[in-house]
Amino acid sequence: ILMILGLTEPTSGSVRVLGLDPARQPLSVKARVGYLPDQVGFYDGLTARENLSYIAKLNGIRSKDVQDRIHDALEQVGLSDVADRQVRTFSRGMRQRLGVAEVLLKRPQLIIMDEPTLALDPQAVYEFLDLIRRLKGNGITIMLSSHLLHQVQAVCDRVGLFYKGRMVLEGTVS
């Protein structure tokens, strides 16, 4: 994942992301790719909307677009009704969905999710997998990194298995 994001160089071989070389064009890759780590960090004393506004500024999103993008992102992840609550009151599942909203602000072509359902209760897992399906339906490519293969099978069209840093198997789920 770090190589795909352009945060570390490959020791051998190469990787292309949306036709770009992350080692040579990391900013171009970062502009098109969103990343959801396994643990999302937010400012607990700020509301969901305030956190997203701050992230939008860090990402250089034009001021006139920020509120519309925040509204759209919160709507997509089902957090509109709690947008003005402090994040400290959010469950882990709500924090994960807010993490997806953060990623959606920059309107990525690809979203990489690292163990996104880790430590979620069964209902939150169901809702999160449904969110992934909806994002796919909106034309966003999702790359899901997970050890929970039954969840991968539930939402993925294509699967790649890695062993010692190399893809050893790739194809459809079946």
Sequence and secondary structure as in RCSB ss.txt:
>XXXX:A:sequence
ILMILGLTEPTSGSVRVLGLDPARQPLSVKARVGYLPDQVGFYDGLTARENLSYIAKLNGIRSKDVQDRIHDALE
QVGLSDVADRQVRTFSRGMRQRLGVAEVLLKRPQLIIMDEPTLALDPQAVYEFLDLIRRLKGNGITIMLSSHLLH
QVQAVCDRVGLFYKGRMVLEGTVS
>XXXX:A:secstr
 TTTTTSS  SSS   BTTB TTT HHHHHHHEEEE SS    TTSBHHHHHHHHHHHTT  HHHHHHHHHHHHH
HHT GGGTTSBGGG  HHHHHHHHHHHHHTT  SEEEEESTTTT  HHHHHHHHHHHHHHHHTT EEEEE S HH
HHHHH SEEEEEETTEEEEEEE  
